[in-house]
Amino acid sequence: MSNTHNRVWFFYVRDMISFAEKVLAYTDGFTQEEFIESGLTYDATLRNLELIGEAATHIPDDVRTAYPEIAWRAIVAMRNRIIHGYLGVDNDTIWSIIQDDIPKLLESLQNMCKQS
């Protein structure tokens, strides 16, 4: 991969890290019920989950292939599901993503940055 190619996708990875950190910071100390009822926190968190997915759409296939431990398709699908909220956003699923998937994703993305 060329340096230019690396630099372009690297910025999206850095953005994904920032958005994931915000998700974790915004929801720290919340129970699921408190989160669902939180209004601004809920909306801000969903927005950052959308942005994670949007940034993931800009990661080239060769980079995605090089980091198979990251569920790229699931991240993009999550973004689409949230953005098209009329399809229904399941709060149990969102909470599970926040609690289980985002910390793992953040760690994987940080490792990507260390390797690049």
C-alpha positions as semicolon CSV with decimal commas, in nm:
position;residue;x (nm);y (nm);z (nm)
1;M;0,000;0,000;0,000
2;S;0,131;0,344;-0,085
3;N;0,186;0,610;0,179
4;T;-0,092;0,823;0,031
5;H;-0,330;0,528;0,047
6;N;-0,229;0,467;0,410
7;R;-0,276;0,829;0,509
8;V;-0,624;0,855;0,364
9;W;-0,777;0,556;0,543
10;F;-0,573;0,622;0,854
11;F;-0,768;0,945;0,911
12;Y;-1,095;0,752;0,905
13;V;-0,958;0,504;1,158
14;R;-0,855;0,792;1,384
15;D;-1,207;0,935;1,352
16;M;-1,357;0,596;1,439
17;I;-1,141;0,589;1,752
18;S;-1,260;0,936;1,851
19;F;-1,626;0,846;1,796
20;A;-1,588;0,520;1,992
21;E;-1,425;0,706;2,279
22;K;-1,717;0,948;2,285
23;V;-1,968;0,662;2,293
24;L;-1,793;0,512;2,594
25;A;-1,753;0,847;2,770
26;Y;-2,115;0,948;2,713
27;T;-2,253;0,621;2,848
28;D;-2,010;0,568;3,135
29;G;-2,198;0,504;3,457
30;F;-2,537;0,462;3,292
31;T;-2,762;0,163;3,325
32;Q;-2,944;0,060;3,008
33;E;-3,266;0,213;3,139
34;E;-3,097;0,542;3,227
35;F;-2,933;0,551;2,886
36;I;-3,259;0,493;2,700
37;E;-3,428;0,771;2,897
38;S;-3,134;1,013;2,876
39;G;-3,248;1,220;2,579
40;L;-2,940;1,414;2,469
41;T;-2,697;1,141;2,574
42;Y;-2,897;0,881;2,383
43;D;-2,911;1,096;2,071
44;A;-2,543;1,192;2,090
45;T;-2,442;0,830;2,139
46;L;-2,648;0,710;1,844
47;R;-2,498;0,986;1,631
48;N;-2,147;0,873;1,716
49;L;-2,239;0,512;1,640
50;E;-2,362;0,635;1,300
51;L;-2,036;0,820;1,246
52;I;-1,832;0,508;1,329
53;G;-2,024;0,326;1,058
54;E;-1,992;0,611;0,811
55;A;-1,613;0,627;0,860
56;A;-1,595;0,249;0,817
57;T;-1,749;0,281;0,471
58;H;-1,432;0,467;0,367
59;I;-1,190;0,194;0,472
60;P;-1,062;0,022;0,155
61;D;-1,127;-0,348;0,101
62;D;-0,757;-0,436;0,120
63;V;-0,734;-0,274;0,463
64;R;-1,053;-0,448;0,580
65;T;-0,908;-0,779;0,462
66;A;-0,586;-0,710;0,653
67;Y;-0,787;-0,660;0,975
68;P;-1,048;-0,937;0,972
69;E;-1,095;-0,921;1,349
70;I;-1,300;-0,606;1,291
71;A;-1,657;-0,674;1,181
72;W;-1,656;-0,410;0,907
73;R;-1,984;-0,519;0,746
74;A;-2,163;-0,530;1,081
75;I;-2,038;-0,179;1,163
76;V;-2,173;-0,041;0,835
77;A;-2,499;-0,234;0,879
78;M;-2,538;-0,084;1,228
79;R;-2,494;0,263;1,080
80;N;-2,758;0,197;0,816
81;R;-3,000;0,060;1,073
82;I;-2,961;0,365;1,299
83;I;-2,978;0,622;1,020
84;H;-3,288;0,461;0,874
85;G;-3,453;0,458;1,215
86;Y;-3,791;0,394;1,065
87;L;-3,674;0,033;1,038
88;G;-3,664;0,029;1,415
89;V;-3,372;0,069;1,649
90;D;-3,362;-0,205;1,909
91;N;-3,241;-0,057;2,237
92;D;-3,122;-0,395;2,366
93;T;-2,903;-0,432;2,060
94;I;-2,772;-0,075;2,086
95;W;-2,687;-0,127;2,453
96;S;-2,511;-0,454;2,374
97;I;-2,309;-0,282;2,102
98;I;-2,208;-0,007;2,346
99;Q;-2,117;-0,245;2,627
100;D;-1,961;-0,533;2,433
101;D;-1,864;-0,431;2,082
102;I;-1,739;-0,073;2,113
103;P;-1,466;-0,149;2,372
104;K;-1,336;-0,434;2,154
105;L;-1,359;-0,221;1,840
106;L;-1,172;0,062;2,009
107;E;-0,892;-0,172;2,111
108;S;-0,868;-0,319;1,759
109;L;-0,862;0,026;1,598
110;Q;-0,592;0,145;1,837
111;N;-0,386;-0,161;1,749
112;M;-0,431;-0,080;1,378
113;C;-0,285;0,264;1,440
114;K;0,015;0,121;1,624
115;Q;0,085;-0,114;1,331
116;S;0,053;0,151;1,060
